[in-house]
Amino acid sequence: MLELRHVRHRYDGRVVLDLERFTVPGGAMLAIVGHNGSGKSTLLRLLALLESPSEGTVLLDGVAVPRRVTPALRRRVTLVEQRPLLLRGTVRDNLGFGLRARGVGRTAVDRIVQETAEQFALGSLLSRDRRELSDGETQRVAVARAVALKPDVLLLDEPASSADRAAVAALFRALAVERATRPLAVCIASHQLEDAYRWADDIRALAEGRLSPVTPENLFRVELPAGGDGALKHVRIAAVEIAVATERTGPAVIAVSPTDIFVSREVQPSSARNVLAGRVTRVASQRPGLVHVTADVGVELVAVVTAEAAGGGAGGGGTLDLTPGAPVVFAFKASAVRVF
């Protein structure tokens, strides 16, 4: 439905986004993840038709969006920024403002506001002034206000950054209810990887303004030294050294896909240049049959193993028995380290 083609976007002559193609299909639940400065917010602003790309084309339903965007097109895509602004007045006033501005009758406005408030668990806040809301409540009201307008595409920039876990769950459940009633596409930029894995159907990672083949659990900014052993370089991250197979030098971002990390309880014979021992800090089932294992091995890394291999009981049956506090070894080749 919404697509960027051959897009390059610059600020002050610097390329901040470089995408050959980026699509938001109709009805999708898409998450964009990446470190600060990776281009997530800029990408959302282009998708929201608030800025035109320096180069390339934005398409909506296969039709190129003109640089002078019409109100009709703009109404189809709504962006809620990380620190949204609410209008003066109450939560009820805010939820109904956009509807009234579009000429919706009072009776219909009252009905939609009430339904939206119930959907987003805001019923008890309808009479509360915006100045009395917490940051998390302000974010939730802003998202509900956007949903009340029934856009085709909803873009959310860190929508749960100020909310507690219960409020986050309520927000995503409300979005799921909305998507079940109509073909709403939702695109979320988030640092909360757990939320991205739990709620999104499609996860895409940005690194230095480009799509990355790996998600940013193991994504680090480094300085690649000159010289080294041929194309092999060593970089220090926190308390460990990582071997990287590259001829590049200077500032870079390196990433290790969680699926490229071999997990064991003890050091095993292998050709891997990177063998890091530590302790499991977290185990989470994020996808069917797969478990994400977070460990402190001098730096926090995440690996993916099968649920069967992860174990978690008494440790029998050949499982790794990966539970918080258990010893673990992460091993990966220097060639498995991606450089951006």
N, C-alpha and C positions, 0 to 999 in steps of 0.2 A: 504493500500500500504506500509506504513512505520510503523513499530511496535517495541515497547520495551516490553520484557517479563521478569518478575522476575528480574528486574534490581535494583541493589544497586551500588551506585557510591560513592567512598571515596576520600577525599583529606587529606593527612597527617593522615590517620587512622580515620578521622571523616566522618560519613555518611552524604552526602549532598543531596542525591536523593534516594528515596526508593519507587519504583513503581512496583506493581504487573503486570500491563498491561497499556500501553499507545499506542494508535493508531492514525495515521494520514491517514484517508481514501483518496483514489484517488479523486481529484477534490474538496476536502473540503476547507472551509474557516474557520480556527480554530484560536481562541485566547486563549493564556495562560496568566492569570492574577495572581498577588500576590505581596506581599510587597518585599522590598529589602532583599536579602538573602534567598528568598523562594526556589530558585533552578531553576528559569526560564532560565537563560543563560546557566547553566550547561546542562539542558534538551535539549536546542537547539544544543549544541555542540555534544551531543550524537546522536541526530537525524541527524545532518549534517555529521556524520561518521568521525568527526575530533578527537574524543576520543572514546576509547572502554570502556564499563562499567566495573567496578571492578568485578561485578557479573552479570550474566544474558546474554540475547541475544538480538541483534538488527536484525530485519528481514526486507527485502525489497521484496515486492511481495511474501511473504511467505517463502522466502529463507534466511537462516541465513547469515549475513554479516561476512566474515572472519575478524580476527583482523588485518591482513594486507590487507587493502582495495585497490582494483584495481582502476586504473584511470577511467575505464568505469563506475564503481559504483559511484565513487565520483562525476562524471559529472552529475549524475541524481539528486543530491541534492545540493542546493546552500544556503549558509548562508550569510546574510548581517548583520554585527554586528552594535551595537549602534553607535560607532564612527568609521565608515569605512575609509579606506585609499584609496585615489585615486592615480593613477600613475602620473608621471610627464607628463605635456602636457595639452592639451585642453580637454574639455568635449567630443568632437568628438573622440579624441585619446582613451579616457577611454572607451567609448561605443563600440569601435571597437576592442579593444585589445584582448579580449577573443576569438572573432570570428577569428581574424587573427591567433592567436595561435593554433586554431583548423584547420587551413588550408583552411578556407573559402576564396573564390576568392574576389578580390578587388571590382568588380561590386556588388556582393551580399552583401559584408560588407557595402558598401556605402548605399545600399537600406535599409538594416536592421537598420543601425544606424539612418537614416532619419525617418523611420517609428517609431522606438522606441522613438526617441526624440519628435516626434509629439504626440505620445501616452501619454508621461509623461510631456508634456508641457515644453520641454527643447529646443525647436527649437531656441529660441533667445540666448541660452547659448552655442551653439555648438562650437563657436570659442573662448570661454572664457577659460583662464588658470585656472587650479584647485585652484591656490592660491587666485583667485579673487572671489571664491564662498563662500556664507554663509554656516553655519553649516547645515541648512535645505536644501539648494541646494545640498550640498555634499551628504547628505543622499539620496535625490531623484535620483541623478546621479548614486549612488551605486546600488540602487534598479533597476533602468533602465538597468544598465550594466548587472546585474544578469538575468533579464528577457530576454534580447537579446540573451542569450545563451540557452533559451528554456529548463530549467530544468523541471523535473517531479514534484519536491517538492521545494518550495521556503520558506526559514526560515528567518524571519525578527525579529531582536532584537531591540525593541523600535524604529521603523522606522520613527516615527513622533515626537520624543521627542524635536527636535530643529526647527520644522516647525510651521508656523502660520496656522490658521484654513483653509484658502483658499488652501494652499499648501497641507495640510493633505487631504482635500476633493479631490484634483486633483490626489494625489497619489492613494487613494483607488478606485477612478473611473478608473484609468489606470489599476489597478489590476483586477477590475471587467471586463473590456474589454478583457484583456488577458485570463481570465478564461472562458469567453464566446466563445472563439475561439478554446480552447483545454482543456483537463482535467488536468489543473494545480492545485495542492494542495498547499495552502498557510497556513503557521502556524506563527502567530505573538505573540511575547511576549510583553506585553504592560502594562504600568501603567494607560493609558488613558481608563478608563472604558467606557466613552461615545463612544469612537471609537469602542471598543470591541463590545458593544451592537448594535451599528448601522451597522457595516460592517460584523461581524462574524456570521456564521451559528451555530457555536458550541463554547461555552465558558467554559473553565476549569480553576479551581483555584488551585494554589499550596500554601501549608503552611508547612514550615519546611521540604521541600523536598517530601512531600506527597500530593496526590490529596485531595482536600478539598471538602466537599459536598456543600459549600456555596462560593459565589464570595466575594471578599474582600472589599466590601463597608464598612462593619462593622467588620473589622479584626484588633485586637490590641495585641501588646506584653504587657504582665503583669507579675507581681510577685504574685503568689498565696500564701497567708499566711498560716502558720500552725494553727491548732485549728479551731475556728469558731463554728458556731451553727450546730453541726453534720456535714453533708456533705455540708452545706451552707457556702459559703465564700463571703466576700465583697472585691472588688478591686477598687481602685481609678483610673479613667481615666479622665485626664483633670480636669474638675470641678465637676464631678459626681462620685457617687459610684454605682457599678454594682454588683448585687447579682448573684452568680454563684453556681450551684449545682454540686459540685465535691469533691472528696476526695484527689485530687492531691495537691501538694504543690510545691513551687519553680517557676522558669521561665516557662512560657507557652505562647501560643497564644490563644486568645479567639475570637469567631466569633458569630455573631447573623445574621441569615438569614433574609434578608429584608421581606420575606414572613411570618416570625414568629412574626412580630411586628404589634400590633393592633393600628390603627390610629384613633384619635378622636379630636374634637375641645376642649373638656373639659375632666377633669378627670371622668372616669366612674367606677362604682363598678366592681371589678374583683379580682381574686386571684393572679394577676401578682405581683411579688415582685419588678419589675422594672417599675416605672411609672415616666416618664421624660417629663416635660413641656418646651416648647420653641417656636421658630418661624420658619416658613418655609423659607428656603433660596433659594430653587430651585425646580422646577417641570419639569420633562422631560418625554415625551412619548418615551419609548425605545423599547417596544414590542407591537404588536397589542393588543389593549384592556387593556393594563396595563400601569400604570404611576409610575415612580420612584420619590418619594418625599424625598428631602434632607432637614434636619432641624438641627438647632443649639439648642440642648437641654442640653447644658453644655459640650457636645462633639458632633461632627458632626456624625449623623446617617442617614441611608437611609432605607426607607420602601417602599414596593410595595402595591399599591391599584389599584382597577379597575378604568378605565377612567371615568365610570359613577359615582363612589363614589367620585373621586377627585373633580368633579365639576369644578369651576373656573369662573362662572358667578356671578350672584347676590346671589347665595347661596341657591336657592330654591330646591324643589323636593327631599329633604332629602340628598343632596350631602354635602360633607365636605367643599366645596368652598376653596380648598387648592391652594392658590396663594402666591407668595413671600411676606413675611411680616406678613402673617396670623398666629394667634396663633394655636398651635398644641400640642397634647399629644401623645407620643409614649409609649406603654406599652408592656412588654414581660415577660414571666416567667423565673425564674432562670434556669429551665431545658431546656429552649430554647437556652441557651448560650453554644455553642460547645467549647470544650477544646482540644487543640492539643499540 
